[in-house]
Amino acid sequence: MSPDSEFVFELGVCGWAERNWPPDGEPDPDTAAIVARQLGTKHRRWDTVIIEADREALARRAHFGTRALDSDLLRVVRNAPESWTWYRDALPEPDFPWRYVREAVHRAAGRGIVETRRQNNRIELRRKWLYPNWVERIVAIENKPDLDASAARALAGQIERDVALALCDEVWVATASTEHSIEPVLLEDFPVEAGVLVVDTDDADEAASVAWHPRTLAADEAGTRITDRASGDESAATVEFADPDWKAEKRLAIAERAYERGWRSYVDTMRPDCRHFELRESGRTALPWCEAKGKHQSAAECAGSCPKFEPEPPAWRSRDWPIEGGPGKAIRRLLTDRRERQRPDAK
């Protein structure tokens, strides 16, 4: 399957998950699912990430804005005291110079998520809101619509590393449905801890079924990071141990990025201002479409360097009705509005 088809399949899985998660049971009314794509750590990036969040806590998270809080800002807002306190007394001792902490305090104040003042030539801070414990579970999905033998071997190694590290609570493999009585993915040598999801994104109802149920991983315990595997020996590997505190920090950072980006952020790296760029419904998901090429284009090929790229005529952007600012602006607004629906307002 071509890379652009994999991209379309990935967007289809994200759209399906946003509407139908969890796949094998009734949704909990107190739990919201935030879906994002292409997120992870420096060493591992997942195609689809689902953050299962407590709805009430998620609404309180909205006090801190729609932008992600990085690890430095999280250190500030999670430890900011109720009353005015010198920042070096309020925040935990870092393993790097305090000046970087001070910079983070100023950034947090600039974003309006803490209050600061200068008292006796010292910078004091206090919190505006208590940062909520909004993340319940993190689920990672690898999307492989067409699993040939070589792709399956490569993916099996990645899934093995995911299971060993247990940074997520569940790991899944999503693949396209076939006409076989037994889906070919079930015959591959994947770790038994990984779930298998069979999705038909071409179906109007976006049918999906669980072919193999995943096991819940020990995300709150120490994990094993497989750094190297001996060639030809499946039992020999070089490993490092990841302590629970490191994992907890990474999990929250991933959740914060997912909260900001969502899965429709693909438009940020494409060119909706091209006169050939459209959105077309596939099932119940709006997917990018290139009229010049007559297909769903991938994010990699939809750029200013594309030989088919043509900027919107200026006249399109000067009209006030029915599309203010041109079709490209309207597409961005539409995708932004749909992303905002997944983030409850602050209460």
C-alpha positions in Angstrom: 0.0 0.0 0.0 1.3 3.4 -0.9 2.4 5.9 1.8 -0.5 8.3 0.9 -3.0 5.4 1.5 -1.4 4.7 4.9 -1.8 8.4 5.7 -5.5 8.3 4.8 -6.0 5.1 6.7 -4.4 6.7 9.7 -6.8 9.7 9.6 -9.7 7.2 9.2 -8.6 5.3 12.3 -8.3 8.6 14.2 -11.8 9.7 13.2 -13.3 6.3 14.1 -11.6 6.3 17.5 -12.9 9.8 18.3 -16.5 8.6 17.8 -16.3 5.0 18.9 -13.8 4.6 21.6 -13.6 2.2 23.4 -14.0 -0.4 20.6 -15.4 -3.3 22.7 -17.8 -1.7 25.2 -20.1 1.1 26.2 -18.3 4.5 26.7 -18.1 5.7 30.2 -20.0 9.0 30.4 -17.4 10.3 32.9 -14.5 9.6 30.5 -13.6 11.6 27.4 -11.3 10.3 24.6 -8.8 12.8 23.1 -7.3 11.5 19.9 -4.0 12.7 18.4 -1.5 11.4 15.9 2.2 11.1 15.4 3.1 11.6 19.1 5.6 9.9 21.5 9.1 10.3 22.8 12.5 11.0 21.2 12.9 7.3 20.6 9.4 6.3 19.6 6.5 7.9 17.8 3.0 6.3 17.6 0.6 6.7 14.7 -2.4 7.3 16.9 -2.6 8.2 20.6 -5.8 8.1 22.6 -5.9 9.9 26.0 -8.7 8.7 28.2 -9.4 11.6 30.4 -11.7 12.3 33.4 -14.3 14.8 32.0 -14.6 16.9 35.1 -10.8 17.2 35.5 -10.4 17.8 31.8 -12.7 20.8 32.1 -10.5 22.2 34.8 -7.5 21.6 32.6 -9.0 24.2 30.2 -8.1 26.9 32.7 -4.5 26.6 31.5 -5.3 27.3 27.9 -5.3 25.2 24.7 -1.5 25.1 24.3 0.5 22.2 25.7 2.5 22.6 28.9 6.0 21.3 28.5 7.9 19.6 31.3 9.3 22.9 32.6 5.9 24.6 32.8 4.3 21.5 34.3 6.9 21.6 37.1 5.8 25.2 37.8 2.0 24.8 37.7 1.9 21.5 39.5 4.0 22.8 42.4 2.8 26.4 42.6 1.6 27.2 46.2 -1.6 28.7 47.3 0.1 31.7 48.9 3.0 33.8 47.8 6.3 31.9 48.1 9.8 32.4 46.8 10.0 30.2 43.8 13.1 28.4 45.1 11.2 27.4 48.2 8.0 26.5 46.3 9.4 24.3 43.5 11.4 21.0 43.8 15.2 21.1 43.5 16.1 20.7 39.9 19.0 18.7 38.5 20.0 21.7 36.4 20.6 25.4 37.2 17.9 27.4 38.9 18.0 30.1 36.2 16.2 27.7 33.8 13.5 27.3 36.5 13.2 31.1 36.8 12.8 31.3 33.1 9.9 28.8 33.2 8.3 30.8 36.0 8.4 33.9 33.8 6.9 31.9 30.9 4.1 30.6 33.0 3.3 34.1 34.2 3.4 35.3 30.6 0.8 32.7 29.7 -1.4 33.7 32.7 -1.3 30.3 34.4 0.4 31.5 37.6 0.8 34.8 39.4 4.2 36.3 40.2 5.5 39.3 42.0 8.9 40.7 43.1 9.2 41.0 46.9 12.5 42.0 48.6 14.3 41.5 45.3 13.0 37.9 45.1 10.5 36.4 42.6 7.5 35.0 44.4 4.7 33.0 42.8 1.3 31.5 43.7 -1.1 29.4 41.7 -4.2 30.6 40.0 -5.7 27.1 39.7 -4.8 23.7 40.9 -3.5 21.6 38.0 -5.9 18.6 37.8 -5.0 14.9 37.5 -7.0 14.6 34.3 -5.2 11.7 32.5 -6.6 8.3 33.2 -5.1 6.0 30.6 -3.0 6.3 27.4 -3.5 4.0 24.5 -1.1 3.7 21.5 -2.2 2.4 18.1 0.1 1.5 15.2 -1.7 1.7 11.9 -0.7 -0.7 9.2 -3.5 -1.2 6.6 -1.4 -3.6 4.5 0.8 -5.9 6.5 3.1 -7.8 4.2 5.8 -10.0 5.7 8.6 -7.4 5.9 6.3 -4.7 7.4 5.1 -7.3 10.0 8.6 -8.2 11.1 9.5 -4.5 11.5 6.3 -3.7 13.4 6.7 -6.8 15.7 10.0 -5.4 17.0 8.5 -2.0 17.6 5.5 -3.5 19.5 7.9 -5.6 21.6 9.7 -2.5 22.7 6.4 -0.8 23.5 5.3 -3.7 25.7 8.6 -3.9 27.5 8.7 -0.2 28.3 4.9 0.0 29.1 4.8 3.7 28.7 1.2 3.3 27.6 -1.6 1.4 29.3 -2.5 -0.4 26.1 -0.9 -1.1 22.7 -2.9 -1.9 19.6 -2.2 -2.7 15.9 -4.9 -1.4 13.5 -5.1 -2.9 10.1 -7.6 -2.8 7.2 -10.2 -5.5 7.0 -9.9 -8.2 4.3 -12.1 -10.9 2.9 -10.2 -13.7 4.6 -12.0 -15.8 7.2 -9.0 -15.3 9.5 -7.4 -11.9 9.3 -3.7 -12.2 8.1 -2.6 -10.0 11.0 -3.5 -12.7 13.5 -1.0 -15.0 11.9 1.9 -12.6 12.5 4.3 -13.0 15.4 3.2 -10.0 17.5 3.5 -9.9 21.3 0.4 -11.3 22.8 0.0 -8.2 25.0 -0.8 -6.1 21.9 -4.4 -5.9 20.8 -5.5 -6.1 17.1 -8.2 -3.9 15.7 -9.6 -4.5 12.2 -11.0 -1.4 10.7 -12.9 -0.8 7.4 -12.5 2.9 6.8 -14.2 2.7 3.4 -17.5 1.5 5.1 -20.1 4.3 5.5 -20.5 3.2 9.2 -16.7 2.7 9.6 -17.1 -0.8 10.9 -14.4 -2.1 13.3 -13.9 -5.2 15.3 -11.5 -6.4 17.9 -9.6 -9.4 16.6 -7.4 -9.7 19.7 -7.9 -8.1 23.0 -4.9 -6.3 24.5 -3.5 -6.8 28.0 -3.2 -3.8 30.3 0.4 -2.9 30.8 2.1 -1.8 34.1 2.3 1.8 33.1 2.9 3.0 36.7 5.8 0.6 37.3 9.3 0.5 36.1 9.8 -0.4 32.5 12.5 -1.9 30.3 13.8 0.0 27.3 15.2 -2.3 24.7 18.1 -0.4 23.1 19.6 -3.1 20.9 18.7 -6.6 19.7 21.4 -9.1 18.8 21.1 -10.2 15.2 19.7 -13.7 14.9 19.1 -14.1 18.6 15.6 -13.1 19.8 16.5 -13.7 23.4 19.6 -11.4 23.5 19.2 -7.7 23.9 20.7 -4.6 25.5 18.3 -2.9 27.9 17.9 0.1 30.1 15.5 0.5 33.0 13.0 3.3 33.0 11.9 4.3 36.5 8.3 5.1 37.3 8.9 8.9 37.8 10.5 9.2 34.3 7.5 7.3 32.8 5.0 9.5 34.7 6.6 12.7 33.4 6.7 11.4 29.8 3.1 10.2 30.0 1.9 13.6 31.1 4.0 15.4 28.4 2.5 13.2 25.7 -1.0 13.9 27.0 -0.4 17.6 27.0 0.8 17.5 23.4 -2.2 15.4 22.5 -4.5 18.0 24.2 -3.1 20.8 22.1 -2.7 19.1 18.7 -5.5 16.6 18.3 -5.4 14.5 15.1 -6.6 17.2 12.7 -3.4 19.2 13.1 -2.2 17.6 9.8 -3.6 20.8 8.1 -0.8 22.7 9.8 1.8 21.0 7.6 -0.2 21.0 4.4 -1.3 23.7 2.0 -5.0 24.3 2.3 -4.4 27.7 0.6 -3.8 25.8 -2.7 -6.7 26.2 -5.1 -6.8 22.4 -5.5 -7.1 21.6 -1.8 -10.4 20.3 -0.6 -12.0 18.3 2.2 -14.1 15.3 1.2 -16.1 13.0 3.4 -15.0 9.4 3.6 -17.4 7.5 5.8 -17.9 10.1 8.5 -14.4 11.6 8.4 -13.4 14.6 6.4 -10.1 13.9 4.6 -7.9 16.1 2.5 -8.4 15.8 -1.3 -6.3 17.2 -4.2 -8.4 18.0 -7.1 -5.4 18.4 -9.4 -4.2 14.8 -8.7 -7.6 13.3 -8.2 -6.8 11.6 -5.0 -6.3 11.9 -1.2 -2.8 13.4 -1.0 -0.4 12.7 1.8 1.0 15.3 4.2 4.5 14.8 2.8 3.5 15.7 -0.8 1.1 18.6 -0.1 3.6 21.4 0.1 4.7 24.5 -1.7 7.2 22.4 -3.6 4.4 20.3 -5.2 4.4 20.9 -9.0 0.6 21.2 -8.9 0.6 23.8 -6.2 -1.3 27.0 -7.1 -2.1 29.7 -4.6 -5.7 30.8 -4.2 -6.5 33.7 -6.4 -6.5 37.0 -4.4 -10.2 37.5 -5.4 -11.2 34.4 -3.4 -9.7 35.9 -0.2 -11.4 39.3 -0.6 -14.9 38.0 -0.6 -16.9 38.4 2.6 -19.5 35.8 1.7 -20.0 32.8 1.7 -16.3 32.2 2.6 -14.6 34.9 4.5 -10.8 34.9 3.8 -10.9 32.2 1.2 -11.4 28.4 1.1 -8.0 27.8 2.8 -9.0 29.9 5.8 -12.4 28.2 6.0 -10.9 24.8 6.0 -8.6 25.7 8.9 -11.5 27.2 10.9 -13.6 24.1 10.3 -10.9 21.7 11.5 -10.1 24.0 14.4 -13.7 24.1 15.5 -14.0 20.3 15.3 -10.9 20.0 17.5 -12.2 22.4 20.0 -15.3 20.3 20.5 -13.1 17.6 22.1 -11.9 20.0 24.8 -14.6 21.0 27.4 -14.7 24.6 28.4 -13.3 25.6 31.8 -15.6 25.5 34.7 
